[in-house]
Structures are given as C-alpha cells and as structure tokens.
C-alpha cells in the first residue's frame, strides 16, 4: 500500500458536465461541475435549486431558484449523479390510495 488515500467516487469524469447534487437537510441542486477536492467540496456553475413544498418539506416542487456559481460543502453532500442518462421512474413501493 502506498499510503495515499483515494476517494471511492471518481468525479473527474463529471467535470464540465451536468450533475444533480442532494444535500443534507433536503436541498437539491443541479448545475455544471467545475471542480472538486478530496473532501468532496463541489463547485457548481449555473446552479439551480429545486424548491421544497411548504406543506411537505420532504417533497421538491417544479419551482426552481437560480443560484449561479456555488460551492457545496463536502460534509453536506449526500449524492452526486449525472443529469444526462438518468430517468425518473415511479416508486414501485408506494401503495395506491385506498389500499
């Protein structure tokens, strides 16, 4: 072993590409990944935040807020995924109303 720590997540392939980031506290942002470091601090350009539903803070709405250039602190990052090549599907575990 060389003693050098490597991150499990290789973000180099996402640089200058669109990513979706979920943060602790329920915030969700998308933008173009411009940079990162070993602590998972992320720099996103043209970032957009998806606003949450006031009645149910666990749900996001279609309303957005433009943020521009932002830094996401690594301790708050829970998920990083590319925006291209992913599709949203219906939750198979949700019970239909009245069941």
Secondary structure, DSSP 8 states (H G I E B T S, - for coil): --S----SS-GGGGTTSEEEEEETTS-EEEEEEEEE-TT--EEEEEEEEEEE-SS-TTSEEEEEEEEEEEEE-GGGEEEEEESTT------TT---TT-
